[in-house]
Amino acid sequence: MKITSFLILAILLVGLTPRAHAADLYANAVVAQSYNVLTPTNSVGAPDSMYADFMTDETYVKLDMGEGEEGRDGLIVYMSLLDYGATAVVTYYGADGAVLGTDNTLFSPGQTEWVADYWGTEPYRFVLIESIETERWRLDSIQASAINTPSQ
């Protein structure tokens, strides 16, 4: 009896059923990058002051929001400006790779966040962040304003 009770208690405490993946609003992985972006994996996950450095124009990183964590609405870009004049473009992609929308901005001195607009109705799975000027800046993280979560 004691062994049976112990096993039941262990099952309850440890849980033998698979746990649901905790959905998050941040990019989960780098799926592509240009040769001239330094430490692109620093742009994955929540803001942590670890940066992917965009050193010139045509520098980009394409990030995966995660299966079951596709973004909706806008995107918060956490960044640090190194040179005034730095300009970025966000391109949103569906899970099938289709372009869903874009937004761009010229960063202001002292700016640490940019809310990129998204007007599409289809959730975006991938996000391409690209520098389009030679001025330098750094990307810390991206965060979807809202995500689609799988039904439980």
MARZA-221714 format. One record per residue: residue number from 1; residue in three letters; chain; y, x, z of N, C-alpha, C in turn. Coordinates in Angstrom, 2 decimals, always signed. Each point is the difference from the previous one (the first is absolute). Example, Ala and Ser with C-alpha at 12.3 -4.5 7.8 and 13.67 -1.06 7.14 Angstrom:
% residues 2
+-----+-----+---+---------+---------+---------+---------+---------+---------+---------+---------+---------+
!   k !   r ! c !     n.y !     n.x !     n.z !    ca.y !    ca.x !    ca.z !     c.y !     c.x !     c.z !
+-----+-----+---+---------+---------+---------+---------+---------+---------+---------+---------+---------+
!   1 ! ala ! A !   -5.69 !  +13.19 !   +7.80 !   +1.19 !   -0.89 !   +0.00 !   +1.20 !   +0.90 !   +0.00 !
!   2 ! ser ! A !   +1.05 !   -0.35 !   -0.72 !   +1.19 !   +0.82 !   +0.06 !   +1.09 !   -0.77 !   +0.73 !
+-----+-----+---+---------+---------+---------+---------+---------+---------+---------+---------+---------+
This chain:
% residues 152
+-----+-----+---+---------+---------+---------+---------+---------+---------+---------+---------+---------+
!   k !   r ! c !     n.y !     n.x !     n.z !    ca.y !    ca.x !    ca.z !     c.y !     c.x !     c.z !
+-----+-----+---+---------+---------+---------+---------+---------+---------+---------+---------+---------+
!   1 ! met ! A !   -1.19 !   +0.81 !   +0.00 !   +1.19 !   -0.81 !   +0.00 !   +1.26 !   +0.85 !   +0.00 !
!   2 ! lys ! A !   -0.03 !   +1.07 !   +0.79 !   +1.18 !   +0.85 !   +0.09 !   +0.32 !   +0.64 !   -1.35 !
!   3 ! ile ! A !   -1.03 !   +0.41 !   -0.74 !   +0.21 !   +0.63 !   -1.31 !   +0.60 !   -1.03 !   -0.96 !
!   4 ! thr ! A !   -0.50 !   -1.22 !   +0.00 !   +0.52 !   -1.06 !   -0.88 !   +1.46 !   -0.28 !   +0.33 !
!   5 ! ser ! A !   +0.32 !   -0.11 !   +1.27 !   +1.39 !   -0.25 !   +0.41 !   +0.89 !   +1.16 !   -0.43 !
!   6 ! phe ! A !   -0.50 !   +1.21 !   +0.17 !   +0.75 !   +1.18 !   -0.39 !   +0.27 !   +0.01 !   -1.51 !
!   7 ! leu ! A !   -1.01 !   -0.34 !   -0.81 !   +0.17 !   -0.04 !   -1.45 !   +1.00 !   -1.06 !   -0.42 !
!   8 ! ile ! A !   -0.05 !   -1.15 !   +0.62 !   +0.96 !   -1.06 !   -0.33 !   +1.41 !   +0.45 !   +0.35 !
!   9 ! leu ! A !   +0.16 !   +0.61 !   +1.15 !   +1.30 !   +0.50 !   +0.41 !   +0.49 !   +1.07 !   -0.97 !
!  10 ! ala ! A !   -0.88 !   +0.91 !   -0.40 !   +0.38 !   +1.06 !   -0.94 !   +0.42 !   -0.58 !   -1.33 !
!  11 ! ile ! A !   -0.70 !   -1.02 !   -0.47 !   +0.36 !   -0.64 !   -1.27 !   +1.38 !   -0.64 !   +0.11 !
!  12 ! leu ! A !   +0.26 !   -0.65 !   +1.12 !   +1.30 !   -0.63 !   +0.18 !   +1.12 !   +1.02 !   +0.08 !
!  13 ! leu ! A !   -0.24 !   +1.11 !   +0.69 !   +1.03 !   +1.01 !   +0.16 !   +0.26 !   +0.80 !   -1.27 !
!  14 ! val ! A !   -1.06 !   +0.41 !   -0.66 !   +0.13 !   +0.84 !   -1.19 !   +0.25 !   -0.85 !   -1.23 !
!  15 ! gly ! A !   -0.65 !   -1.12 !   -0.07 !   +0.16 !   -0.88 !   -1.15 !   -0.77 !   +0.52 !   -1.19 !
!  16 ! leu ! A !   -1.09 !   -0.64 !   -0.33 !   -0.79 !   +0.43 !   -1.15 !   +0.43 !   -0.68 !   -1.28 !
!  17 ! thr ! A !   +0.91 !   -0.96 !   +0.09 !   +0.50 !   -0.62 !   -1.23 !   +1.11 !   +0.85 !   -0.57 !
!  18 ! pro ! A !   +0.11 !   +0.08 !   -1.34 !   +1.05 !   +0.81 !   -0.59 !   +1.37 !   -0.56 !   +0.37 !
!  19 ! arg ! A !   +0.90 !   +0.88 !   +0.28 !   +1.36 !   -0.40 !   +0.34 !   +0.83 !   -0.10 !   -1.27 !
!  20 ! ala ! A !   +0.89 !   -0.96 !   -0.03 !   +0.89 !   -0.16 !   -1.14 !   +0.94 !   +1.19 !   -0.07 !
!  21 ! his ! A !   +0.29 !   +0.43 !   -1.20 !   +0.95 !   +1.10 !   -0.21 !   +1.38 !   -0.48 !   +0.39 !
!  22 ! ala ! A !   +0.68 !   +0.78 !   +0.80 !   +1.34 !   -0.38 !   +0.41 !   +0.96 !   +0.19 !   -1.17 !
!  23 ! ala ! A !   +0.59 !   -1.09 !   -0.45 !   +0.95 !   +0.06 !   -1.12 !   +1.29 !   +0.66 !   +0.47 !
!  24 ! asp ! A !   +0.60 !   +0.78 !   -0.87 !   +1.28 !   +0.60 !   +0.33 !   +0.95 !   -0.13 !   -1.17 !
!  25 ! leu ! A !   +1.26 !   +0.21 !   +0.27 !   +1.06 !   -0.16 !   -1.00 !   +0.31 !   +1.27 !   -0.76 !
!  26 ! tyr ! A !   -0.65 !   +1.12 !   +0.34 !   +0.33 !   +1.31 !   -0.57 !   -1.00 !   +0.42 !   -1.07 !
!  27 ! ala ! A !   +0.43 !   +0.91 !   -0.87 !   -0.89 !   +0.53 !   -1.03 !   -1.17 !   +0.73 !   +0.66 !
!  28 ! asn ! A !   -1.18 !   -0.14 !   -0.61 !   -1.22 !   +0.60 !   +0.55 !   -0.41 !   +1.30 !   -0.67 !
!  29 ! ala ! A !   +0.41 !   +0.20 !   -1.25 !   -0.50 !   +1.17 !   -0.73 !   +0.94 !   +0.35 !   -1.15 !
!  30 ! val ! A !   -0.04 !   +1.28 !   -0.38 !   +0.68 !   +0.48 !   -1.21 !   -1.01 !   -0.10 !   -1.13 !
!  31 ! val ! A !   +0.38 !   -0.66 !   -1.11 !   -0.91 !   -0.11 !   -1.14 !   +0.45 !   +0.85 !   -1.18 !
!  32 ! ala ! A !   +1.25 !   +0.45 !   +0.00 !   +0.50 !   +0.90 !   -1.05 !   +1.30 !   +0.63 !   +0.49 !
!  33 ! gln ! A !   +0.27 !   +1.20 !   -0.51 !   +1.27 !   +0.64 !   +0.32 !   +0.33 !   +1.01 !   -1.09 !
!  34 ! ser ! A !   +1.28 !   +0.32 !   -0.11 !   +0.42 !   +1.04 !   -0.92 !   -0.23 !   +1.35 !   +0.65 !
!  35 ! tyr ! A !   -0.03 !   +1.04 !   -0.81 !   -0.24 !   +1.35 !   +0.52 !   +1.14 !   +0.47 !   +0.90 !
!  36 ! asn ! A !   +1.19 !   -0.59 !   -0.15 !   +1.17 !   +0.51 !   +0.72 !   +0.38 !   -0.81 !   +1.24 !
!  37 ! val ! A !   -0.92 !   -0.84 !   +0.49 !   +0.22 !   -0.64 !   +1.30 !   -0.79 !   +0.81 !   +1.02 !
!  38 ! leu ! A !   +0.68 !   +0.40 !   +1.06 !   -0.64 !   +0.82 !   +1.03 !   -0.57 !   -0.89 !   +1.10 !
!  39 ! thr ! A !   -1.21 !   +0.26 !   +0.42 !   -0.73 !   -0.71 !   +1.06 !   +0.04 !   -1.52 !   -0.17 !
!  40 ! pro ! A !   -0.51 !   -0.51 !   -1.12 !   +0.07 !   -1.44 !   -0.26 !   -0.73 !   -0.85 !   +1.04 !
!  41 ! thr ! A !   -1.05 !   +0.53 !   +0.62 !   -0.73 !   -0.80 !   +1.00 !   +0.83 !   -0.30 !   +1.24 !
!  42 ! asn ! A !   +1.10 !   +0.71 !   +0.19 !   +0.88 !   -0.29 !   +1.13 !   +0.66 !   -1.37 !   -0.13 !
!  43 ! ser ! A !   -0.06 !   -0.61 !   -1.18 !   +0.63 !   -1.31 !   -0.21 !   -0.94 !   -1.16 !   +0.33 !
!  44 ! val ! A !   -1.22 !   +0.30 !   +0.45 !   -0.99 !   -1.03 !   +0.33 !   +0.12 !   -0.34 !   +1.48 !
!  45 ! gly ! A !   -0.18 !   -1.28 !   +0.32 !   +0.03 !   -0.45 !   +1.39 !   +1.39 !   -0.35 !   +0.48 !
!  46 ! ala ! A !   +0.11 !   -0.23 !   +1.29 !   +1.26 !   -0.38 !   +0.63 !   +0.98 !   +1.17 !   +0.02 !
!  47 ! pro ! A !   +1.29 !   -0.28 !   +0.12 !   +0.99 !   +1.07 !   +0.08 !   -0.31 !   +0.94 !   +1.16 !
!  48 ! asp ! A !   +0.05 !   +1.32 !   -0.30 !   -0.33 !   +0.98 !   +1.03 !   +0.81 !   +1.29 !   -0.14 !
!  49 ! ser ! A !   +1.05 !   -0.04 !   -0.80 !   +0.86 !   +1.17 !   -0.26 !   -0.76 !   +1.15 !   -0.66 !
!  50 ! met ! A !   -1.09 !   -0.31 !   -0.67 !   -0.73 !   +0.94 !   -0.85 !   +0.28 !   -0.46 !   -1.42 !
!  51 ! tyr ! A !   +0.53 !   +0.86 !   -0.85 !   +0.56 !   -0.44 !   -1.27 !   -0.73 !   +0.56 !   -1.22 !
!  52 ! ala ! A !   +0.02 !   -0.80 !   -1.06 !   -0.33 !   +0.46 !   -1.34 !   +1.35 !   +0.36 !   -0.62 !
!  53 ! asp ! A !   +0.14 !   +1.23 !   -0.49 !   +1.28 !   +0.48 !   -0.51 !   +0.12 !   -0.20 !   -1.50 !
!  54 ! phe ! A !   +1.07 !   -0.68 !   -0.40 !   +0.33 !   -0.24 !   -1.41 !   +1.08 !   +1.01 !   -0.37 !
!  55 ! met ! A !   -0.39 !   +1.04 !   -0.75 !   +0.87 !   +1.16 !   -0.21 !   +0.83 !   -0.04 !   -1.27 !
!  56 ! thr ! A !   -0.27 !   -0.94 !   -0.90 !   +0.74 !   -0.09 !   -1.26 !   -0.29 !   -1.35 !   -0.64 !
!  57 ! asp ! A !   +0.53 !   -0.21 !   -1.20 !   -0.30 !   -1.26 !   -0.70 !   -1.44 !   +0.02 !   -0.50 !
!  58 ! glu ! A !   -0.49 !   -1.14 !   -0.39 !   -1.37 !   -0.18 !   -0.47 !   -1.05 !   +0.38 !   +1.05 !
!  59 ! thr ! A !   +0.40 !   -0.04 !   +1.26 !   -0.93 !   +0.20 !   +1.11 !   -0.45 !   -1.38 !   +0.45 !
!  60 ! tyr ! A !   -1.31 !   -0.19 !   +0.16 !   -0.47 !   -1.32 !   +0.39 !   -1.26 !   +0.09 !   +0.84 !
!  61 ! val ! A !   -0.25 !   -1.09 !   +0.71 !   -1.24 !   -0.21 !   +0.73 !   -0.36 !   -1.48 !   -0.17 !
!  62 ! lys ! A !   -1.26 !   -0.25 !   -0.29 !   -0.50 !   -1.38 !   -0.12 !   -0.90 !   -0.26 !   +1.18 !
!  63 ! leu ! A !   +0.32 !   -1.05 !   +0.76 !   -0.68 !   -0.29 !   +1.25 !   -0.77 !   -1.32 !   -0.10 !
!  64 ! asp ! A !   -1.12 !   -0.05 !   +0.72 !   -0.85 !   -1.18 !   +0.06 !   +0.26 !   -0.70 !   +1.32 !
!  65 ! met ! A !   +0.37 !   -1.27 !   -0.05 !   +0.24 !   -0.77 !   +1.22 !   -1.32 !   -0.35 !   +0.69 !
!  66 ! gly ! A !   -1.09 !   -0.04 !   -0.76 !   -1.32 !   -0.28 !   +0.55 !   -0.54 !   -1.33 !   -0.48 !
!  67 ! glu ! A !   -1.31 !   -0.02 !   -0.24 !   -0.65 !   -1.24 !   -0.40 !   +0.06 !   -0.99 !   +1.15 !
!  68 ! gly ! A !   +0.43 !   -1.21 !   -0.30 !   +0.16 !   -1.00 !   +1.03 !   +1.31 !   +0.13 !   +0.76 !
!  69 ! glu ! A !   +0.83 !   +0.97 !   -0.38 !   +1.30 !   +0.22 !   +0.65 !   +1.10 !   +0.07 !   -1.05 !
!  70 ! glu ! A !   -0.17 !   -0.75 !   -1.09 !   +0.98 !   +0.00 !   -1.08 !   +1.33 !   -0.53 !   +0.53 !
!  71 ! gly ! A !   +1.08 !   +0.62 !   -0.46 !   +1.33 !   -0.34 !   +0.49 !   +0.58 !   -1.23 !   -0.67 !
!  72 ! arg ! A !   +0.87 !   -0.65 !   +0.73 !   +0.81 !   -1.10 !   -0.51 !   +1.42 !   +0.28 !   +0.44 !
!  73 ! asp ! A !   +0.95 !   -0.59 !   -0.66 !   +1.41 !   +0.17 !   +0.33 !   +0.41 !   +1.46 !   -0.19 !
!  74 ! gly ! A !   +1.06 !   +0.42 !   +0.65 !   +0.55 !   +1.33 !   -0.21 !   -0.79 !   +1.10 !   +0.69 !
!  75 ! leu ! A !   +0.52 !   +1.21 !   -0.17 !   -0.65 !   +1.19 !   +0.52 !   +1.05 !   +0.83 !   +0.73 !
!  76 ! ile ! A !   -0.31 !   +0.43 !   +1.21 !   +0.90 !   +0.88 !   +0.73 !   -0.42 !   +1.44 !   -0.29 !
!  77 ! val ! A !   +0.93 !   +0.79 !   -0.49 !   -0.25 !   +1.40 !   -0.31 !   +0.70 !   +0.82 !   +1.09 !
!  78 ! tyr ! A !   -0.79 !   +0.73 !   +0.79 !   +0.54 !   +0.88 !   +1.03 !   +0.17 !   +1.38 !   -0.62 !
!  79 ! met ! A !   +1.21 !   +0.55 !   +0.08 !   +0.29 !   +1.23 !   -0.73 !   +1.09 !   +0.82 !   +0.70 !
!  80 ! ser ! A !   +0.22 !   +1.18 !   -0.55 !   +1.05 !   +0.87 !   +0.50 !   +0.69 !   +0.64 !   -1.21 !
!  81 ! leu ! A !   +1.29 !   -0.13 !   -0.05 !   +0.78 !   +0.54 !   -1.11 !   +0.34 !   +1.47 !   +0.25 !
!  82 ! leu ! A !   -0.28 !   +0.84 !   -0.98 !   +0.36 !   +1.41 !   +0.09 !   +1.24 !   +0.31 !   -0.83 !
!  83 ! asp ! A !   +0.15 !   -0.64 !   -1.15 !   +1.15 !   +0.23 !   -0.89 !   +0.55 !   -1.33 !   -0.47 !
!  84 ! tyr ! A !   +1.33 !   -0.20 !   +0.16 !   +0.60 !   -1.23 !   -0.50 !   -0.19 !   -0.08 !   -1.51 !
!  85 ! gly ! A !   -0.31 !   -1.17 !   -0.48 !   -0.26 !   -0.23 !   -1.41 !   -1.46 !   -0.29 !   -0.28 !
!  86 ! ala ! A !   -0.86 !   +0.19 !   +1.02 !   -1.42 !   -0.30 !   -0.17 !   -0.16 !   -1.49 !   -0.29 !
!  87 ! thr ! A !   -0.81 !   -0.30 !   -0.97 !   -0.24 !   -1.36 !   -0.44 !   -1.49 !   -0.22 !   -0.15 !
!  88 ! ala ! A !   -0.48 !   -1.15 !   +0.47 !   -1.43 !   -0.29 !   -0.07 !   -0.24 !   -1.33 !   -0.70 !
!  89 ! val ! A !   -1.18 !   -0.10 !   -0.60 !   -0.47 !   -1.24 !   -0.61 !   -1.34 !   -0.34 !   +0.62 !
!  90 ! val ! A !   -0.18 !   -1.27 !   +0.35 !   -1.29 !   -0.51 !   +0.46 !   -0.55 !   -0.88 !   -1.12 !
!  91 ! thr ! A !   -1.26 !   +0.24 !   -0.37 !   -0.69 !   -0.85 !   -0.96 !   -1.21 !   -0.60 !   +0.72 !
!  92 ! tyr ! A !   -0.11 !   -1.31 !   -0.08 !   -1.09 !   -0.74 !   +0.65 !   -1.10 !   -0.28 !   -1.03 !
!  93 ! tyr ! A !   -1.26 !   +0.19 !   +0.41 !   -1.16 !   -0.23 !   -0.87 !   -0.99 !   -0.93 !   +0.69 !
!  94 ! gly ! A !   -0.63 !   -0.85 !   -0.81 !   -1.06 !   -0.84 !   +0.51 !   -1.29 !   +0.79 !   +0.15 !
!  95 ! ala ! A !   -1.02 !   -0.62 !   +0.56 !   -1.29 !   +0.66 !   +0.17 !   -0.61 !   +0.41 !   -1.33 !
!  96 ! asp ! A !   +0.36 !   -0.71 !   -1.07 !   -0.51 !   +0.30 !   -1.34 !   +0.83 !   +1.07 !   -0.72 !
!  97 ! gly ! A !   +1.03 !   +0.52 !   +0.64 !   +0.84 !   +1.04 !   -0.60 !   +1.18 !   -0.52 !   -0.79 !
!  98 ! ala ! A !   +0.16 !   -1.31 !   -0.09 !   +1.12 !   -0.59 !   -0.74 !   +1.30 !   +0.19 !   +0.78 !
!  99 ! val ! A !   +1.08 !   +0.34 !   -0.72 !   +1.31 !   +0.14 !   +0.62 !   +0.51 !   -1.39 !   +0.38 !
! 100 ! leu ! A !   +0.41 !   -0.15 !   +1.26 !   +0.47 !   -1.29 !   +0.50 !   +1.49 !   -0.06 !   +0.22 !
! 101 ! gly ! A !   +0.66 !   +1.17 !   +0.11 !   +1.44 !   +0.01 !   +0.23 !   +0.48 !   +1.38 !   +0.37 !
! 102 ! thr ! A !   +1.33 !   +0.17 !   +0.01 !   +0.62 !   +1.28 !   +0.38 !   +1.29 !   -0.28 !   +0.77 !
! 103 ! asp ! A !   +0.45 !   +1.01 !   +0.72 !   +1.30 !   +0.01 !   +0.64 !   +0.42 !   +1.45 !   +0.13 !
! 104 ! asn ! A !   +1.32 !   +0.25 !   +0.06 !   +0.46 !   +1.38 !   +0.17 !   +1.25 !   +0.03 !   +0.87 !
! 105 ! thr ! A !   +0.32 !   +1.21 !   +0.48 !   +1.19 !   +0.17 !   +0.84 !   +0.49 !   +1.44 !   -0.06 !
! 106 ! leu ! A !   +1.29 !   +0.16 !   +0.22 !   +0.64 !   +1.29 !   +0.25 !   +0.13 !   +0.09 !   +1.51 !
! 107 ! phe ! A !   -0.65 !   +0.98 !   +0.62 !   +0.05 !   +0.13 !   +1.46 !   +1.40 !   +0.39 !   +0.47 !
! 108 ! ser ! A !   +0.40 !   -0.56 !   +1.13 !   +1.30 !   +0.30 !   +0.60 !   -0.16 !   +1.07 !   +1.07 !
! 109 ! pro ! A !   +1.05 !   +0.79 !   +0.25 !   -0.08 !   +0.99 !   +1.08 !   -0.35 !   -0.68 !   +1.33 !
! 110 ! gly ! A !   -0.92 !   +0.60 !   +0.73 !   -0.43 !   -0.52 !   +1.29 !   -1.03 !   -1.10 !   -0.08 !
! 111 ! gln ! A !   -0.33 !   -0.46 !   -1.20 !   -0.97 !   -1.08 !   -0.15 !   -1.40 !   +0.49 !   +0.35 !
! 112 ! thr ! A !   -0.74 !   -0.80 !   +0.77 !   -1.38 !   +0.35 !   +0.37 !   -1.00 !   -1.07 !   -0.40 !
! 113 ! glu ! A !   +0.50 !   -1.15 !   -0.45 !   -0.86 !   -1.09 !   -0.46 !   +0.62 !   -0.64 !   -1.22 !
! 114 ! trp ! A !   -0.86 !   -0.46 !   -0.89 !   +0.43 !   -0.78 !   -1.17 !   -0.95 !   -1.17 !   -0.13 !
! 115 ! val ! A !   +0.53 !   -1.19 !   -0.14 !   -0.82 !   -1.17 !   -0.24 !   +0.01 !   -0.27 !   -1.50 !
! 116 ! ala ! A !   -1.13 !   +0.31 !   -0.64 !   -0.16 !   -0.22 !   -1.44 !   -0.39 !   -1.46 !   -0.22 !
! 117 ! asp ! A !   +0.72 !   -0.67 !   -0.87 !   -0.28 !   -1.41 !   -0.28 !   -1.25 !   -0.16 !   -0.84 !
! 118 ! tyr ! A !   -0.69 !   -1.11 !   +0.23 !   -1.15 !   -0.39 !   -0.83 !   +0.09 !   -1.51 !   -0.19 !
! 119 ! trp ! A !   +0.12 !   -0.42 !   -1.26 !   +0.17 !   -1.41 !   -0.30 !   -1.25 !   -0.63 !   -0.60 !
! 120 ! gly ! A !   -1.06 !   +0.78 !   -0.16 !   -1.22 !   -0.51 !   -0.60 !   -0.72 !   -0.99 !   +0.90 !
! 121 ! thr ! A !   -0.89 !   -0.77 !   -0.62 !   -0.79 !   -0.97 !   +0.76 !   -1.41 !   +0.52 !   +0.28 !
! 122 ! glu ! A !   -0.45 !   +0.97 !   -0.80 !   -1.33 !   +0.58 !   +0.19 !   +0.09 !   +1.15 !   +1.00 !
! 123 ! pro ! A !   -0.92 !   +0.11 !   +0.94 !   +0.03 !   +1.12 !   +0.95 !   -0.16 !   +1.35 !   -0.71 !
! 124 ! tyr ! A !   +0.66 !   +1.01 !   +0.53 !   -0.11 !   +1.35 !   -0.56 !   -0.97 !   +0.84 !   +0.81 !
! 125 ! arg ! A !   -0.85 !   +0.75 !   -0.70 !   -0.99 !   +0.87 !   +0.65 !   +0.48 !   +1.44 !   +0.03 !
! 126 ! phe ! A !   +0.64 !   +0.44 !   -1.08 !   +0.44 !   +1.39 !   -0.13 !   +1.52 !   +0.05 !   -0.14 !
! 127 ! val ! A !   +0.58 !   +1.08 !   +0.51 !   +1.44 !   +0.20 !   -0.06 !   +0.27 !   +1.43 !   -0.47 !
! 128 ! leu ! A !   +0.78 !   +0.13 !   -1.07 !   +0.42 !   +1.31 !   -0.50 !   +1.42 !   +0.24 !   +0.47 !
! 129 ! ile ! A !   +0.22 !   +1.10 !   +0.71 !   +1.33 !   +0.41 !   +0.44 !   +0.36 !   +1.23 !   -0.83 !
! 130 ! glu ! A !   +1.12 !   -0.08 !   -0.73 !   +0.38 !   +1.09 !   -0.90 !   +1.45 !   +0.40 !   +0.20 !
! 131 ! ser ! A !   +0.24 !   +1.30 !   -0.01 !   +1.36 !   +0.54 !   +0.04 !   +0.48 !   +0.13 !   -1.44 !
! 132 ! ile ! A !   +1.21 !   -0.52 !   -0.30 !   +0.48 !   +0.04 !   -1.38 !   +1.23 !   +0.89 !   -0.18 !
! 133 ! glu ! A !   +0.38 !   +0.70 !   +1.04 !   +1.09 !   +0.97 !   -0.07 !   -0.49 !   +1.33 !   +0.58 !
! 134 ! thr ! A !   +0.74 !   +1.07 !   -0.25 !   -0.44 !   +1.32 !   +0.47 !   +0.29 !   +0.23 !   +1.49 !
! 135 ! glu ! A !   +0.81 !   -0.85 !   +0.61 !   +0.30 !   +0.16 !   +1.42 !   -1.24 !   -0.27 !   +0.84 !
! 136 ! arg ! A !   -0.12 !   +0.74 !   +1.11 !   -1.21 !   -0.03 !   +0.82 !   +0.07 !   -1.06 !   +1.10 !
! 137 ! trp ! A !   -1.16 !   -0.56 !   +0.33 !   -0.15 !   -0.92 !   +1.11 !   -1.45 !   +0.03 !   +0.47 !
! 138 ! arg ! A !   -0.26 !   -0.66 !   +1.10 !   -1.34 !   +0.04 !   +0.60 !   -0.47 !   -1.42 !   +0.32 !
! 139 ! leu ! A !   -1.28 !   -0.25 !   -0.27 !   -0.61 !   -1.30 !   +0.27 !   -0.89 !   +0.12 !   +1.23 !
! 140 ! asp ! A !   +0.26 !   -0.84 !   +0.99 !   -0.81 !   -0.02 !   +1.22 !   -1.13 !   -1.02 !   -0.13 !
! 141 ! ser ! A !   +0.34 !   -1.23 !   -0.41 !   -0.98 !   -1.08 !   +0.00 !   +0.54 !   -1.18 !   -0.79 !
! 142 ! ile ! A !   -0.91 !   -0.90 !   -0.40 !   +0.42 !   -1.28 !   -0.56 !   -0.68 !   -1.10 !   +0.80 !
! 143 ! gln ! A !   +0.69 !   -1.12 !   +0.11 !   -0.51 !   -1.13 !   +0.78 !   +0.27 !   -1.30 !   -0.75 !
! 144 ! ala ! A !   -1.04 !   -0.76 !   -0.26 !   +0.16 !   -1.32 !   -0.61 !   +0.64 !   -0.93 !   +1.01 !
! 145 ! ser ! A !   +0.90 !   -0.87 !   -0.47 !   +0.61 !   -0.98 !   +0.89 !   -1.04 !   -1.00 !   +0.51 !
! 146 ! ala ! A !   -0.99 !   -0.28 !   -0.85 !   -1.10 !   -0.91 !   +0.36 !   -1.20 !   +0.38 !   -0.87 !
! 147 ! ile ! A !   -1.18 !   -0.31 !   +0.48 !   -1.22 !   +0.30 !   -0.78 !   -0.87 !   -1.23 !   -0.08 !
! 148 ! asn ! A !   -0.85 !   +0.00 !   -1.03 !   -1.06 !   -1.00 !   -0.09 !   -1.16 !   +0.53 !   +0.83 !
! 149 ! thr ! A !   -0.50 !   -0.79 !   +0.89 !   -1.15 !   +0.43 !   +0.80 !   -1.20 !   -0.88 !   -0.36 !
! 150 ! pro ! A !   -1.18 !   +0.60 !   -0.01 !   -1.18 !   -0.79 !   -0.33 !   -0.21 !   -1.11 !   +1.03 !
! 151 ! ser ! A !   -0.49 !   -1.14 !   -0.47 !   -0.25 !   -1.10 !   +0.95 !   -1.18 !   +0.39 !   +0.88 !
! 152 ! gln ! A !   +0.06 !   -0.38 !   +1.23 !   -1.01 !   +0.38 !   +0.99 !   -1.10 !   -1.03 !   +0.05 !
+-----+-----+---+---------+---------+---------+---------+---------+---------+---------+---------+---------+
